[in-house]
Amino acid sequence: MYRNIFNRIKKIIPKVSETEIIALRSGGTGIDREIFQGKIDYKKLLSPITIINNKNSLQTDVMNSNTEELLQKIGTIPVYPNKNIMETMSTLGSKGFLGMIIDKKYGGNKLSIENQSSILTKISSFNPSLGVVTMVPNSLGPAELIQHYGTKEQQDYYLPKLANGTFIPCFGLTGPNNGSDAIGQIDEGVVEIINGQLKIKITLNKRYITLAPVSKISGIAFKVKYPNNLLHNKKSGITIALVESSQTGLEQKTYHNPNNAGFPNGTIKGTICVDPNQVIGGIENIGEGWKMLMECLSVGRGVSLPASANGSSKFITLAIQYYINFRKQFNMDIGSMEAIREKFIDMYVNTWIIHTSVKFTNHILDSVVTPSVITAIMKQQTTERARNILSQGMDIYSGSGICTGPNNFFTNFYNSSPIGITVEGSNTLTRGLIIFGQGLNKSHPYIFPIFTNIQEDDLQGFKKNFNSMLLSIVKNYIEVLKLNPIRLLKKSDDNEIERLNILTLKFSLLANFIAIIGGKIKSKQMISGSMADILSNLYLSYSLVWYHHHFPTKSHLNLRNHSLTYLMNDIDFTMNLIIENYPIQYIKYLLYPLKNTITYPNFQDKNKLFIDIINNKQIEQLFKDDIYYKGTVLEKMEKLKKLSSSSEEYNKLYQEIISVGEYEIK
C-alpha cells in the first residue's frame, strides 16, 4: 500500500531545481513551522525575553548620538547625485554606520539586530536616500559574506576597510536578464589559462546595483562554466568574487535614477579576469555562491527594508495625526469627519502592525535564528503596508502632499516607496511564489522530509513521515469539526486569541489540502498568493500577541484587539475565497467546515478607537522617539499643538504650515 502511495506522490510533487533545494536547506524555521502545524506553543512565544536591545549600553548611546549628529549634518537633501556624496560616505564610515554587522576585531561596530533596526528606522524617517546608503553595506554582501565565508586573508584585509569606509561596497547580482529571477541568465565566467596563470574570465552586464557609482569594492555574482579540467574539483555554478574598482576591464561609468529617490544606483560592466583567490572563501567556494546568498538574505529582507518602512510609516502617521486635529475645513477640524477618520485609523493600525512585527522579528533574529520564510513575509508585508499608509496619508494631506515645497514631507517617501516594493525580489514574486510555496516545503513539518524520502527512495522514512502527517491532519480536522461557530457578541482578550488559534488550525488543514495540488501549485499563483496572505496575517497577528504580552499597557489593549480583528477579518475572507476556488472538485466539499463566518467592522468601534489614539500620549511619544523630525514641518505641527488657538502666534504658524511651495514663473 505504501509503495503505491509513494509512487502516486512521486508523480504529483513539483520538480525542484538544485537552487530551490539549496534555498530550502538554507536558513531555519521558527513560529512559521508552528503555524503550519496548526498550534502555537504559547509557553515559548510568551517566555521571558532574553535579547531585545542594549538601550543602556555605552555603545548604543554613542550610536544614538552619532545618528542625530549625522542627520543634522546631512539634512533631508538627497545624497546622490550630490557633490558631497563621498564626504557623506566617509562620515558614515568614520561614525560606525558602515560596520554595524562587522565584528569589533575587524574594526567593526557590530550591533544587535534591534539596534541596527532602530538606527535605520530613525535615518529612514528623516532622509530615505541616506537610509538606503546606510543599510546596503549592512545588508547582503559583501561584508556579511566575507565575514561568514571569506578566507582569513580576505577577512583581515577587506573587513577593516569596509568598516571604516575606505572601501564603499556594492553587490553585483542583477542584470538585464536576471532581475527577481536572481540567478536566471546571469553573467558567466569561464576558467582559462591566461598568461600562464589560472583565471576566470567574466563578461559583466550588471544593472540596478545600489552604490555602484561610488563603490570601491564589488561582490560580483556569476556562473562559472567550462572548468575545462583546470579545477581539480571540476566545480561550477554560482560563484561570488571580490572585485576592486581598479580591476582592469571593470566599468562603472553610468548610473540609474530610481524614481528621483536620490541614492547612488548604477551599472557594472566590462570583461575582467579574476584570480580564483578573489572568490569569497577561495577556490574551494567556486559554485557555492547560491548557498551563501540564501544563508545571508535575512538582513536585507528581514531588517533593512522593514526598518525603512517602519520609519516612513511612523513619520507620516504622526504628522497626519497632528494635521487632522488642527487643519480646518467646513468650519471644523478635519479629524472630526468620519471620512478622514476612516483613512487615518487604517493608517494607524497598519503602522502599529509594522511596529510590532519589526520588534518581534528583530527578537527572533537576535536569537540567532534565520527563518527565511519569516524574513520574506516581513519584506513583502511591511513595504506593501507602508505604501498603503503613504497613499492614504497623501489623500488626507491633499494639495500639500502633491506640490513640492518645504512643507511637503511626502515626496521623498513617495519616490522611495516603489523601490522597497521592487528590490530583494519583487513583492509580486514574493507573494505569488515564495512565501507560501517555500513555506509549504520548508516550514511544513513533514512535506520536505517526505520529498527527501522520495528523492532517496527511502520507503521506511516515507512511511514514518507520511503516517505522522496523516495523523496530524486527521487530529486537526476532528478539532475543526468539534468547533462551535464563533459569535463575537461580547469582545474580550480571550475571544481574540481563541479566534486566532482557530484560524491557525484551519490554515494548517487548508495548507495540506493545497499540497495535494502538487506541482501545479507553481502555476496556481492566485491560490498561492492568497495562502501567502493568510500565512503573513497569522504571523503579524502573533507579533501583536507577543509585543503586547512583553510590553503590556492598558492603553494599548484596544489598539491590539482592533489590529488583530483587522488582520483576522482579512483571513476569514481570503480563506473562504480559496475554498471557493479550490480546483479539485471531488475534494472541495471536505473544505467546507473550514469556511468562516464573515464579520464586519463596527463603525462605532472605529470612532472609539480614534478617540483612544488621539488621547494615547504613550504611543505618540513612542513614535516620536523612533523617528527624527527636527527642522521639519512635523516639528512645527508639534509646536502648534502647544499654542493657544486664539493667539496671533498660533495663527501665524498655522498659515505657515498650510502654505504650499510657490515658484516664480520664468
C-alpha positions as CSV (number, residue, x, y, z in Angstrom):
1,M,0.0,0.0,0.0
2,Y,2.7,2.5,1.0
3,R,4.6,1.8,-2.2
4,N,1.5,2.7,-4.2
5,I,1.1,6.0,-2.2
6,F,4.8,6.6,-2.6
7,N,4.6,6.3,-6.3
8,R,1.5,8.4,-6.5
9,I,3.0,11.2,-4.5
10,K,6.2,11.0,-6.6
11,K,4.1,11.8,-9.7
12,I,2.5,14.9,-8.3
13,I,5.3,16.5,-6.4
14,P,6.8,19.5,-8.2
15,K,10.1,19.4,-9.9
16,V,12.5,21.1,-7.6
17,S,15.7,22.6,-9.0
18,E,19.1,22.4,-7.3
19,T,18.9,26.1,-6.5
20,E,15.5,25.6,-4.9
21,I,16.9,22.6,-2.8
22,I,19.7,24.9,-1.6
23,A,17.1,27.6,-0.7
24,L,15.0,25.1,1.3
25,R,18.0,23.7,3.1
26,S,19.4,27.2,4.0
27,G,18.3,29.2,7.0
28,G,16.0,27.9,9.6
29,T,12.4,28.0,10.8
30,G,10.6,29.5,13.7
31,I,7.0,30.2,14.6
32,D,6.2,29.6,10.9
33,R,6.6,25.9,11.5
34,E,4.2,26.0,14.4
35,I,1.6,27.9,12.2
36,F,1.9,25.0,9.6
37,Q,1.4,22.5,12.5
38,G,-1.8,24.3,13.4
39,K,-0.9,25.1,17.0
40,I,1.3,27.7,18.6
41,D,3.5,27.0,21.6
42,Y,2.4,29.9,23.8
43,K,4.8,28.9,26.5
44,K,7.7,29.6,24.1
45,L,6.0,32.6,22.4
46,L,5.4,34.3,25.7
47,S,8.6,33.2,27.5
48,P,10.7,35.9,29.1
49,I,12.7,37.9,26.7
50,T,16.5,37.4,26.9
51,I,17.6,39.7,24.0
52,I,15.8,42.8,22.8
53,N,18.4,45.5,22.7
54,N,21.1,47.2,24.7
55,K,19.4,50.5,25.2
56,N,21.5,51.4,28.2
57,S,24.9,50.4,26.8
58,L,27.6,53.0,26.1
59,Q,27.9,51.8,22.5
60,T,24.2,52.3,21.9
61,D,24.3,55.8,23.5
62,V,27.2,56.7,21.2
63,M,25.5,55.4,18.1
64,N,22.3,57.3,19.0
65,S,24.3,60.5,19.5
66,N,26.1,59.8,16.2
67,T,22.8,59.3,14.4
68,E,21.4,62.7,15.5
69,E,24.7,64.4,14.5
70,L,24.6,62.6,11.1
71,L,21.1,63.7,10.4
72,Q,21.7,67.3,11.4
73,K,24.8,67.4,9.2
74,I,23.3,65.7,6.0
75,G,19.7,67.1,6.3
76,T,16.9,66.0,4.1
77,I,18.6,66.7,0.7
78,P,19.0,63.5,-1.5
79,V,22.6,62.2,-1.2
80,Y,23.0,61.5,-4.9
81,P,23.7,63.0,-7.4
82,N,25.4,65.3,-5.0
83,K,28.9,66.8,-4.9
84,N,29.1,65.8,-1.2
85,I,28.4,62.1,-1.7
86,M,31.9,60.9,-0.9
87,E,32.0,63.1,2.2
88,T,28.7,61.6,3.2
89,M,30.1,58.1,2.8
90,S,33.2,59.0,4.7
91,T,31.1,60.3,7.6
92,L,29.1,57.1,7.6
93,G,32.3,55.1,7.8
94,S,34.1,57.2,10.5
95,K,31.0,57.2,12.7
96,G,30.5,53.5,12.7
97,F,27.4,53.3,10.4
98,L,29.1,51.1,7.7
99,G,30.3,48.4,10.2
100,M,27.1,47.6,12.1
101,I,27.4,43.9,11.1
102,I,31.2,43.6,11.3
103,D,32.9,42.2,14.3
104,K,34.8,44.5,16.6
105,K,38.0,42.5,16.0
106,Y,38.0,43.8,12.4
107,G,37.3,47.4,13.4
108,G,33.6,47.0,13.1
109,N,30.8,48.2,15.3
110,K,28.7,45.1,15.5
111,L,25.3,45.8,16.9
112,S,22.3,43.7,17.8
113,I,19.6,43.4,15.1
114,E,17.3,45.5,17.3
115,N,19.8,48.3,17.5
116,Q,20.6,48.2,13.8
117,S,16.9,48.3,13.0
118,S,16.3,51.3,15.4
119,I,19.1,53.3,13.8
120,L,17.9,52.5,10.2
121,T,14.3,53.4,11.2
122,K,15.4,56.8,12.5
123,I,17.6,57.6,9.5
124,S,14.9,56.5,7.0
125,S,12.3,58.6,8.8
126,F,14.2,61.7,8.0
127,N,16.1,61.1,4.8
128,P,15.2,58.0,2.9
129,S,18.1,58.3,0.5
130,L,20.5,58.4,3.4
131,G,18.7,55.3,4.8
132,V,19.5,53.4,1.6
133,V,23.2,54.1,1.5
134,T,23.4,53.2,5.2
135,M,21.5,50.0,5.0
136,V,23.1,48.5,1.9
137,P,26.6,48.0,3.3
138,N,25.0,46.4,6.4
139,S,22.8,44.1,4.3
140,L,23.5,41.4,1.7
141,G,27.2,41.3,0.8
142,P,30.0,41.6,0.5
143,A,30.8,42.3,4.2
144,E,28.4,39.7,5.6
145,L,29.6,37.2,3.0
146,I,33.3,37.8,3.7
147,Q,32.7,37.6,7.5
148,H,30.8,34.2,7.1
149,Y,32.7,32.6,4.3
150,G,35.9,34.6,3.5
151,T,39.4,33.3,3.9
152,K,41.4,34.7,6.9
153,E,43.4,36.8,4.4
154,Q,40.2,38.2,2.9
155,Q,38.7,39.0,6.3
156,D,41.8,40.7,7.6
157,Y,42.3,42.8,4.5
158,Y,38.7,43.8,3.5
159,L,36.6,43.9,6.7
160,P,38.5,46.8,8.4
161,K,38.4,48.8,5.2
162,L,34.7,48.1,4.8
163,A,34.0,49.1,8.4
164,N,35.8,52.5,8.2
165,G,34.5,53.4,4.7
166,T,37.9,53.0,2.9
167,F,36.0,50.5,0.7
168,I,32.5,51.5,-0.2
169,P,30.8,48.2,-1.1
170,C,28.2,47.1,-3.6
171,F,26.8,43.8,-4.6
172,G,26.5,42.9,-8.3
173,L,23.8,40.3,-8.8
174,T,21.1,41.5,-11.1
175,G,21.3,42.3,-14.9
176,P,19.1,42.8,-17.9
177,N,18.2,39.1,-18.0
178,N,18.1,38.3,-14.3
179,G,16.0,40.5,-12.0
180,S,13.7,38.9,-9.4
181,D,14.9,35.7,-11.0
182,A,18.2,36.5,-9.4
183,I,20.3,33.7,-11.0
184,G,18.3,33.3,-14.2
185,Q,20.5,34.2,-17.2
186,I,23.3,35.5,-15.0
187,D,26.7,36.6,-16.2
188,E,29.1,33.8,-16.9
189,G,32.7,33.2,-16.2
190,V,35.0,30.7,-18.0
191,V,38.0,29.1,-16.4
192,E,41.0,29.6,-18.6
193,I,44.8,29.8,-18.5
194,I,45.8,33.4,-19.3
195,N,49.5,34.3,-19.5
196,G,50.4,31.1,-17.8
197,Q,48.0,31.7,-14.8
198,L,44.7,30.2,-13.9
199,K,42.0,32.9,-14.3
200,I,38.2,33.2,-14.5
201,K,37.2,35.4,-17.4
202,I,33.9,37.1,-16.8
203,T,31.8,39.3,-19.1
204,L,29.8,41.6,-16.9
205,N,26.5,43.4,-17.6
206,K,25.0,44.3,-14.2
207,R,22.3,46.9,-13.5
208,Y,20.2,48.1,-10.6
209,I,23.3,47.9,-8.4
210,T,22.9,50.2,-5.4
211,L,26.1,52.1,-4.5
212,A,27.8,51.0,-7.8
213,P,28.6,54.6,-8.9
214,V,30.6,55.2,-5.7
215,S,31.8,51.8,-4.7
216,K,35.4,50.8,-4.4
217,I,34.8,47.0,-3.9
218,S,32.1,44.9,-5.5
219,G,30.9,41.4,-4.7
220,I,30.3,40.0,-8.2
221,A,27.9,37.1,-8.6
222,F,28.4,35.0,-11.8
223,K,28.1,31.4,-13.0
224,V,31.3,29.5,-13.5
225,K,31.2,27.4,-16.7
226,Y,33.6,25.1,-18.5
227,P,36.2,24.3,-15.8
228,N,38.0,22.6,-18.8
229,N,39.5,20.2,-16.3
230,L,41.5,23.1,-14.9
231,L,40.0,22.9,-11.5
232,H,40.9,19.8,-9.5
233,N,37.3,19.6,-8.1
234,K,35.7,20.4,-11.5
235,K,33.2,22.6,-9.6
236,S,30.9,25.0,-11.5
237,G,27.8,27.1,-10.7
238,I,27.0,30.4,-9.0
239,T,30.2,32.0,-7.6
240,I,30.9,35.3,-5.8
241,A,34.2,37.1,-6.3
242,L,35.6,40.3,-4.8
243,V,36.5,42.9,-7.4
244,E,38.1,46.3,-6.6
245,S,37.2,49.3,-8.7
246,S,40.8,49.4,-10.0
247,Q,40.4,45.9,-11.6
248,T,41.4,46.0,-15.3
249,G,38.4,46.0,-17.6
250,L,35.8,46.9,-14.9
251,E,33.5,49.7,-16.0
252,Q,31.5,51.8,-13.6
253,K,30.6,54.6,-16.0
254,T,26.8,55.0,-15.8
255,Y,24.1,55.4,-13.2
256,H,20.4,54.9,-12.9
257,N,17.9,57.3,-11.4
258,P,15.4,55.2,-9.5
259,N,12.4,57.5,-9.3
260,N,14.4,60.5,-8.2
261,A,14.8,58.8,-4.8
262,G,18.3,60.3,-4.5
263,F,20.7,57.4,-3.8
264,P,23.5,56.0,-6.0
265,N,22.5,53.2,-8.2
266,G,24.0,52.1,-11.4
267,T,25.8,49.6,-13.7
268,I,28.8,47.4,-13.6
269,K,30.0,46.3,-17.0
270,G,33.2,45.1,-18.8
271,T,35.2,42.0,-19.3
272,I,37.5,41.1,-16.4
273,C,39.8,38.3,-15.4
274,V,39.8,37.4,-11.8
275,D,42.1,35.2,-9.8
276,P,40.4,32.2,-8.1
277,N,41.7,33.6,-4.8
278,Q,39.3,36.5,-5.4
279,V,36.4,34.2,-4.9
280,I,34.9,34.7,-1.4
281,G,36.3,31.8,0.6
282,G,38.9,30.9,-2.1
283,I,38.9,28.4,-4.9
284,E,37.0,25.8,-2.9
285,N,34.0,28.1,-2.8
286,I,33.5,28.2,-6.5
287,G,29.9,27.1,-7.2
288,E,28.9,27.7,-3.6
289,G,27.5,31.2,-4.2
290,W,23.8,30.5,-4.2
291,K,24.0,28.7,-0.8
292,M,26.0,31.7,0.6
293,L,23.4,34.1,-0.7
294,M,20.5,32.1,0.7
295,E,22.0,31.9,4.1
296,C,22.7,35.7,4.2
297,L,19.4,37.1,3.0
298,S,17.9,37.8,6.4
299,V,19.4,41.3,7.0
300,G,18.1,42.9,3.8
301,R,14.8,41.2,3.7
302,G,14.1,40.9,7.4
303,V,15.8,44.0,8.9
304,S,16.7,46.8,6.5
305,L,13.6,47.1,4.3
306,P,11.2,46.7,7.3
307,A,13.1,49.3,9.2
308,S,12.7,51.7,6.3
309,A,9.0,51.0,6.2
310,N,8.8,51.5,9.9
311,G,10.5,54.9,9.8
312,S,8.4,56.3,6.9
313,S,5.2,55.0,8.3
314,K,5.7,56.4,11.8
315,F,6.7,59.9,10.5
316,I,3.8,60.0,8.1
317,T,1.2,58.7,10.6
318,L,2.3,61.0,13.4
319,A,2.3,64.0,11.0
320,I,-1.2,63.2,9.8
321,Q,-2.4,62.7,13.4
322,Y,-1.3,66.2,14.2
323,Y,-2.5,67.7,11.0
324,I,-6.1,66.4,11.1
325,N,-6.5,67.9,14.6
326,F,-5.8,71.5,13.7
327,R,-6.5,71.7,9.9
328,K,-9.9,73.3,9.4
329,Q,-12.3,72.8,6.6
330,F,-16.0,73.3,6.6
331,N,-15.6,75.2,9.9
332,M,-14.3,72.1,11.7
333,D,-11.1,70.2,12.4
334,I,-11.0,67.6,9.6
335,G,-10.3,65.0,12.2
336,S,-14.0,65.3,13.2
337,M,-15.0,64.0,9.8
338,E,-15.6,60.2,9.6
339,A,-14.3,60.1,6.0
340,I,-10.9,61.3,7.3
341,R,-11.0,59.2,10.4
342,E,-11.6,56.1,8.4
343,K,-8.4,56.6,6.4
344,F,-6.4,57.7,9.4
345,I,-7.4,54.7,11.5
346,D,-6.4,52.4,8.7
347,M,-3.0,54.2,8.5
348,Y,-2.5,53.9,12.3
349,V,-3.4,50.2,12.5
350,N,-1.1,49.3,9.7
351,T,1.7,51.4,11.3
352,W,1.2,49.6,14.6
353,I,1.2,46.2,12.8
354,I,4.6,47.2,11.2
355,H,5.9,48.4,14.5
356,T,5.0,45.2,16.4
357,S,6.1,42.8,13.7
358,V,9.5,44.6,13.4
359,K,10.1,44.3,17.1
360,F,9.1,40.6,17.1
361,T,11.2,39.8,14.0
362,N,14.2,41.6,15.5
363,H,13.9,39.5,18.6
364,I,13.8,36.3,16.5
365,L,16.9,37.3,14.5
366,D,18.7,38.4,17.6
367,S,18.1,34.9,19.0
368,V,20.4,33.7,16.2
369,V,17.6,32.2,14.2
370,T,17.4,33.0,10.5
371,P,13.9,31.9,9.3
372,S,13.8,32.7,5.6
373,V,10.1,32.4,5.2
374,I,9.5,34.9,8.0
375,T,12.0,37.4,6.5
376,A,10.2,37.1,3.2
377,I,6.9,37.8,4.9
378,M,8.4,40.9,6.6
379,K,9.9,42.3,3.4
380,Q,6.6,41.9,1.4
381,Q,4.2,42.9,4.2
382,T,5.9,45.9,5.6
383,T,6.7,47.5,2.3
384,E,3.2,47.0,1.0
385,R,1.6,48.3,4.2
386,A,3.9,51.3,4.2
387,R,2.9,52.1,0.6
388,N,-0.8,51.9,1.6
389,I,-0.1,54.2,4.6
390,L,1.6,56.6,2.2
391,S,-1.3,56.7,-0.2
392,Q,-3.9,57.3,2.4
393,G,-1.8,59.9,4.1
394,M,-1.5,61.8,0.8
395,D,-5.3,61.6,0.3
396,I,-5.6,63.4,3.7
397,Y,-2.8,65.9,3.2
398,S,-4.2,66.6,-0.2
399,G,-2.8,69.5,-2.2
400,S,0.1,69.9,0.3
401,G,1.1,66.4,-0.4
402,I,1.3,66.7,-4.2
403,C,3.1,70.1,-4.5
404,T,6.8,70.2,-3.8
405,G,7.9,72.6,-1.2
406,P,9.2,72.9,2.4
407,N,6.0,71.6,3.9
408,N,5.7,68.5,1.6
409,F,7.1,65.6,3.6
410,F,5.5,63.1,1.2
411,T,7.6,63.4,-2.0
412,N,10.8,61.8,-0.7
413,F,8.9,58.9,0.8
414,Y,6.6,58.6,-2.2
415,N,9.6,58.3,-4.6
416,S,11.3,55.7,-2.4
417,S,8.3,53.5,-1.7
418,P,8.2,51.6,-5.0
419,I,11.9,50.8,-4.7
420,G,11.3,48.9,-1.4
421,I,8.4,47.1,-3.2
422,T,10.8,46.1,-6.1
423,V,14.2,45.2,-4.6
424,E,15.2,42.0,-2.9
425,G,12.8,40.2,-5.2
426,S,9.6,42.0,-6.3
427,N,6.7,41.7,-3.9
428,T,4.6,40.2,-6.7
429,L,7.0,37.3,-6.9
430,T,7.5,37.1,-3.1
431,R,3.7,36.9,-2.5
432,G,2.8,34.7,-5.5
433,L,5.6,32.2,-5.3
434,I,8.0,32.5,-2.3
435,I,6.1,33.0,0.9
436,F,3.6,30.1,0.8
437,G,5.5,28.0,-1.8
438,Q,8.7,28.0,0.2
439,G,6.8,27.9,3.4
440,L,4.9,24.7,2.4
441,N,8.2,23.0,1.6
442,K,10.4,24.4,4.3
443,S,8.1,25.3,7.2
444,H,5.7,22.4,7.0
445,P,6.9,19.7,9.4
446,Y,6.5,16.8,7.0
447,I,6.5,17.8,3.3
448,F,10.2,18.4,2.8
449,P,11.2,15.2,4.8
450,I,8.7,13.3,2.6
451,F,10.2,14.9,-0.5
452,T,13.7,13.9,0.6
453,N,12.4,10.3,1.3
454,I,11.1,10.1,-2.3
455,Q,14.3,11.6,-3.7
456,E,16.4,9.0,-1.8
457,D,13.8,6.1,-2.5
458,D,13.5,5.7,1.3
459,L,10.3,3.9,1.8
460,Q,10.7,3.4,5.5
461,G,11.4,7.0,6.1
462,F,8.4,7.9,3.8
463,K,6.1,5.6,5.8
464,K,7.1,7.2,9.1
465,N,6.7,10.8,7.9
466,F,3.5,10.1,5.9
467,N,1.9,8.4,8.9
468,S,2.8,11.4,11.1
469,M,1.4,13.8,8.6
470,L,-1.8,11.8,8.2
471,L,-2.3,11.6,11.9
472,S,-1.8,15.3,12.3
473,I,-4.3,16.1,9.6
474,V,-7.0,13.8,11.0
475,K,-6.4,15.2,14.5
476,N,-6.7,18.8,13.3
477,Y,-9.7,18.0,11.1
478,I,-11.6,16.5,14.1
479,E,-10.7,19.6,16.1
480,V,-12.3,21.8,13.4
481,L,-15.5,19.6,13.3
482,K,-15.9,19.9,17.0
483,L,-15.8,23.7,16.9
484,N,-18.9,25.8,17.6
485,P,-19.4,28.8,15.4
486,I,-17.7,31.8,16.9
487,R,-20.0,34.6,17.6
488,L,-18.1,37.6,19.0
489,L,-21.1,39.3,20.6
490,K,-19.1,40.3,23.6
491,K,-15.5,41.1,22.8
492,S,-12.7,40.1,25.2
493,D,-9.0,39.3,25.0
494,D,-9.8,35.6,25.2
495,N,-12.1,35.8,22.2
496,E,-9.5,37.4,20.1
497,I,-6.8,34.8,21.0
498,E,-9.3,31.9,20.6
499,R,-10.3,33.1,17.2
500,L,-6.6,33.4,16.2
501,N,-6.0,29.8,17.4
502,I,-8.9,28.5,15.3
503,L,-7.7,30.3,12.2
504,T,-4.3,28.9,12.7
505,L,-5.7,25.4,12.9
506,K,-7.8,25.9,9.8
507,F,-4.8,27.3,7.9
508,S,-2.8,24.2,8.7
509,L,-5.5,22.0,7.3
510,L,-6.1,24.1,4.3
511,A,-2.3,24.1,3.5
512,N,-2.4,20.3,3.5
513,F,-5.3,20.3,1.0
514,I,-3.4,22.8,-1.2
515,A,-0.4,20.5,-1.1
516,I,-2.5,17.8,-2.8
517,I,-2.4,20.0,-5.9
518,G,1.3,19.1,-6.2
519,G,3.5,20.7,-8.8
520,K,0.6,22.6,-10.3
521,I,0.7,25.0,-7.3
522,K,3.6,26.8,-9.1
523,S,1.1,27.9,-11.8
524,K,-1.8,28.5,-9.4
525,Q,-0.3,31.7,-8.2
526,M,-3.7,33.3,-7.2
527,I,-4.2,30.5,-4.7
528,S,-0.5,30.5,-3.6
529,G,-0.6,34.3,-3.2
530,S,-3.8,34.1,-1.2
531,M,-2.4,31.5,1.0
532,A,0.7,33.7,1.5
533,D,-1.7,36.5,2.6
534,I,-3.2,34.2,5.3
535,L,0.2,32.9,6.5
536,S,1.5,36.5,6.6
537,N,-1.5,37.8,8.5
538,L,-1.2,35.0,11.0
539,Y,2.5,35.8,11.6
540,L,1.6,39.5,12.0
541,S,-1.1,38.6,14.5
542,Y,1.3,36.6,16.6
543,S,3.6,39.5,16.5
544,L,0.9,41.6,18.1
545,V,0.3,39.0,20.8
546,W,4.0,38.7,21.5
547,Y,4.5,42.5,21.7
548,H,1.5,43.3,23.9
549,H,2.5,40.5,26.3
550,H,6.0,41.8,26.7
551,F,5.1,45.5,26.7
552,P,1.7,45.4,28.4
553,T,-0.2,48.6,28.9
554,K,-4.0,49.0,29.2
555,S,-3.9,52.0,26.8
556,H,-2.7,49.7,24.0
557,L,-5.2,46.9,24.5
558,N,-8.0,48.4,22.3
559,L,-5.4,49.0,19.6
560,R,-4.1,45.5,19.8
561,N,-7.6,43.9,19.6
562,H,-8.6,46.2,16.8
563,S,-5.4,45.3,14.9
564,L,-6.0,41.6,15.5
565,T,-9.6,41.9,14.3
566,Y,-8.4,43.8,11.2
567,L,-6.0,41.0,10.3
568,M,-8.3,38.2,11.1
569,N,-11.2,39.6,9.1
570,D,-8.9,39.6,6.1
571,I,-8.0,36.0,6.9
572,D,-11.7,35.0,7.1
573,F,-12.4,36.4,3.6
574,T,-9.3,35.1,2.0
575,M,-9.8,31.6,3.4
576,N,-13.3,31.4,2.0
577,L,-12.1,32.7,-1.3
578,I,-9.5,29.9,-1.6
579,I,-12.1,27.3,-0.7
580,E,-14.5,28.5,-3.3
581,N,-11.7,28.4,-5.9
582,Y,-10.2,25.0,-4.9
583,P,-9.5,23.2,-8.2
584,I,-10.1,19.6,-7.2
585,Q,-13.9,19.3,-7.2
586,Y,-14.4,15.9,-5.6
587,I,-12.3,17.0,-2.6
588,K,-13.7,20.5,-2.3
589,Y,-16.7,19.6,-0.1
590,L,-14.2,18.4,2.6
591,L,-13.1,22.0,2.9
592,Y,-16.5,23.5,3.8
593,P,-16.0,23.0,7.5
594,L,-13.1,25.4,7.2
595,K,-15.2,28.2,5.9
596,N,-15.6,31.2,8.2
597,T,-18.5,33.4,9.1
598,I,-17.6,36.9,7.8
599,T,-17.6,39.6,10.4
600,Y,-17.8,43.3,9.5
601,P,-16.1,46.3,11.0
602,N,-18.1,48.3,13.6
603,F,-18.2,52.0,12.8
604,Q,-18.9,52.8,16.4
605,D,-15.8,50.9,17.4
606,K,-13.7,52.8,14.9
607,N,-14.8,56.1,16.3
608,K,-13.9,54.9,19.8
609,L,-10.5,53.7,18.6
610,F,-9.9,57.2,17.0
611,I,-10.5,58.9,20.4
612,D,-8.2,56.3,22.1
613,I,-5.5,57.0,19.6
614,I,-5.7,60.8,19.9
615,N,-5.5,60.6,23.7
616,N,-2.8,57.9,23.8
617,K,0.3,60.0,24.7
618,Q,2.4,56.9,25.3
619,I,2.3,55.7,21.7
620,E,2.6,59.2,20.4
621,Q,5.8,59.5,22.4
622,L,7.0,56.1,21.2
623,F,6.6,57.2,17.6
624,K,8.4,60.5,18.3
625,D,11.3,58.6,19.9
626,D,11.7,56.3,17.0
627,I,12.0,58.9,14.3
628,Y,13.9,62.2,13.6
629,Y,12.0,65.3,12.7
630,K,14.0,68.4,13.8
631,G,13.6,71.2,11.3
632,T,10.7,69.6,9.5
633,V,7.0,70.6,9.3
634,L,6.3,67.9,11.8
635,E,8.2,69.9,14.4
636,K,6.2,72.9,13.5
637,M,3.0,70.9,14.0
638,E,4.2,69.8,17.4
639,K,4.8,73.4,18.4
640,L,1.4,74.5,17.1
641,K,-0.2,71.9,19.5
642,K,1.2,73.8,22.5
643,L,-0.1,77.2,21.4
644,S,-3.5,78.7,22.2
645,S,-5.6,78.6,19.0
646,S,-6.7,82.2,19.7
647,S,-3.2,83.6,19.8
648,E,-1.6,85.6,17.0
649,E,1.5,83.3,17.1
650,Y,-0.8,80.3,16.5
651,N,-2.5,81.8,13.5
652,K,0.9,82.9,12.0
653,L,2.4,79.4,12.4
654,Y,-0.8,77.7,11.2
655,Q,-0.7,79.7,8.0
656,E,3.0,78.8,7.6
657,I,2.3,75.1,8.0
658,I,-0.6,75.0,5.4
659,S,1.4,77.0,2.9
660,V,2.4,75.3,-0.4
661,G,5.6,75.7,-2.4
662,E,5.4,78.6,-4.9
663,Y,7.8,79.2,-7.7
664,E,8.4,82.3,-9.8
665,I,7.2,81.9,-13.4
666,K,10.2,82.5,-15.7
